[in-house]
Amino acid sequence: MKKETKTATQTAVPEKPAAPERVHGLDLISKYRGAIMGFAALWILFFHEWVTLFVNNQVGVNIEGYLKRIGFCGVDIFLLLSGIGLTFAIRKGNVLTFYYRRIKRILLPFLVMAIIRCALEKWPIIEFWKNISGINFYTKSIYSFLWFVPAILTLYLFFPWYYKLFTKTKKPVLFFLCSLEVWLVFSLFVRETMRGDLYGFTNRIPVFLAGVLLGWLTQQKKTTFTKGTWCLIAITFVTGLYLAYITNYKAINEHP
């Protein structure tokens, strides 16, 4: 009898299943972006909450007071995530499409709230226009009306042009660091003449630019977080909490 010859399919080595794609540390931020934004929103709400939850428990009073004092960090989280998200949004069309989608999502609810506020407080038409156009934001006070909207729209306006320069350079990380240096020099130059409330907005621009950098790094699929990176992030986070404690909580309590 002739021996049966094995076919190619019988002798072929079975293919190994493809290895799962490695999850980068930055991918986790994008994956849970909605949950992080929800946390930031709750933190901001807690910051503005006037009802004291702890009364007789001193430890609880201290923790609550501290978290309330630094609740503005929720805004910084929003700006960081916005910078990340815009690096993906800008790829879905041209600049005009980008502007249209951003304004459409923000402007309608902003106008509705402005009309309600105008009716309740009887704003003159010129005051209504100054509030919705951002004129009062820059010339009077950022807290004239819903300061975050004109602030984020300003960042949206300049983002496409910054991002174009950022991605065209051979060393985007270095470009980011140079941008921070330009911001620092500008801030030091105008600090004595700029309104304190407006400085509260411009002082957050580096957070937004850091978000842009993180969004770009996420798309590169080359950057992973090593244990050393995570340790550095943890140290920076703890240091930031301590600085927030001595500047925004302890100092305020000691010098009312």
N, C-alpha and C positions, 0 to 999 in steps of 0.2 A: 504494500500500500504506500501511496505517496504521502509524505508528511505534509500536513496542512501548513501553508505559509501564513504567517501573521500579517495582517493588513497594516497599513500605515497608521490607521486609527487605533489599532490594538497596541502597537508598539510605542505610539507617541506618549510622551510624558504629560500627564494632565496639567493644564495651566493652573498656576497658583492664583487665587483670588487677589484682585488689586488691593494694595494696602490702602487703608482709609487715609484720606487727606489729613495731614496734620493740622490741628487747630492752633492758630497763632494767638498770642495773647491779645493782640489788637482786634482780631476777629471776634473775640468774646464781647468786646465793648460794642461792636456793631450789632452782634446777635441779640444782646440784651439792652439795646438802646432804648426801647420803649419802656422797659421796666425801670431803667435808671432815670429816665425822664419823669416817670411816675413818682419815684422816690424824691426827686428834686422838687416836684410840685408840692408834695406833702410837706416837705421841709420848709418851703416858702410859706405855705399855709400856716404851719406851726409857728413860724417866725412872726406872722401877723396876728396870730391868735391872742386875744387879750384875757382869756379865762385861764386862771392858774389851776393846774391839775394837782400839784402837790402843795400842801399847806403845812402840815405838822411834821412831815418827814424832811429833815434838813438835807440829807443826801439827795433825795429826790428834788428838793428845791434847787440845790446847786446844779444838778445835772440839767434840769429843765431850763434854768436861767442861762446856762452856758449854751445849750442847743438853740435857744431863742436868740441869743446875742449873735451867734454866727450863722443864723438861718439864711443870710444873704448868700451863703455859699451855694445854695440851690440855684441861684441865678448863674453863677460861674459854671456849674455843671451843665446848665442849659446851653450856655455859650460854647462850651467845649464840644458838646454833642452836635450843636448846630454846625460848627466848623467841620466836624467829621462828615455829617450828612450832606453838606453842600458839595463836597468833593465827588460824591456819587451823583448828585442831582445835576451838576454841570455837564455831565457826560450824556444826558438824555435829550439834548437839543442844543440849539444855538443860544447866544446870550439873551436875545429877546424872549425866547421861550422860557429860559430860566427866570427872567424878571417877571414874566406874566404869571407863572406858576407860584412863585413866592408871594407876589402881591395879592393874587387871588385868594390865597389861603389866609392871609392876615388882614387885608384891608376891609373886607366886608364886615366881620364881627367888630373890628375896631370902629368903623363908621356907625354901626348900630349902637354901640355903647356911647359913642360921642353924642349922638342925637338924643339918647335918653338923658345923659348927663346935662346936655345943653338945655333940655326942656325943664329938668328939675332945678337947675341952678340959674336958669334964665341968662345964659351967656349972650352977649351981643354977637351978631353975625361975624364981625371981625375977630372976636375972641375964639369963636368956633373954628374959623379958618386957621388961625394961628396954632391952635391946639392940634388939629388933624394934619396940618402941613409940616409940623415939626419946628415951626418958627419959634414958638415959646420954649420948646425943648432946648434950643441953642442960645436964645437971647434972654430968656427969663429964668426958667427953672426946669430941670428935667422932670420934676414931679408935677408939672402943670396938669398933665393928663396921661395916664398909662405909659410911663416913661419907657418901658421895655420895648414897645412897638416901634417908635421912631429910632430907638437905639439899634434894634436888630435890623430894621430896614436900611439904616446907614451902612451896617456891615454887609448886608446883601448887595447894596449898590456897588461897593468897592471890591467885593470878593472876586468876581470874574477876572478883573484886571490884575489883581494881586496873584491869583492862582495861575494866570497865564504866564506871568513873569517867573513865578515859583517853579513851574514845571518845565520852562524853557531853559533854565539854568542847568549847568552840568553838576552842580552840587546844591540840591534843594535844601538840605539840612543847614548848610552854611548860609544860604540865602535867608532861611528862617531866623538864624541867630543874628545875622546882620540887620534884619528887620526889627528884631527886639532892641538892638543897640540904637537904631534910629529912633524908635519909640521912646527909649530911655532918655536920650539926649533931648528930644522934643519935650518930654514931660518935665525934665529938670529946668528947661529953659522957660516954660510957660507956667510952671507950678505956682509961682507967686502972684500971677495975674489971672489965672484961670479960676472960674467959680468952683467952689468946693464940690458942689453937687455934680457939675459936669465932669470934674476930674474923677468922680466916682464911676462914670461911664468909661472914659478913656483909659482908666487904670485897668479895665478888664479886657482891653484889646489883646494883650498877650495871651490870655486864656483862649480867645477865639482863634488866634493864629496857631496856637498849639494844637487845637482841634483840627485845623486844616492840615497840619503836619501829620497828625495821627491818621487822618483819613487817607492821605496819600500813601503813608507807609502800609496801611491795611491793604490797599490795592496792589502794592508791589509784590505781596506774597513772599517776601524775602526776609522779613524781620520777625524773629521770634523772641519771646521774653525768656531769658535765661534765669536761673535762680538768683544770680547776682543782680539782674535787672529788677526782679520782684523785690529783693531786699532793699534796693535803692528806692524803689517806689514806696515801700512800707516806711522806710526811715523819713522820706520826704513828707509823707502823709502825717506821721506822728509829729514831726517837727512843725508842720503847718498848724496842726491842732493846738500845739503848745503855744505857738506865736499868737494864734487867735485867742487863746485863753488869757494871755498876759496883756494883750492890747485891746481886745473888745469885750472882755468880761471882767477881769481883775482890775484893770486900770479904771474902768467905768465905775465899778463898785467902790473903789478907794477914793476916787475923785468925782463925786456926783456933780 
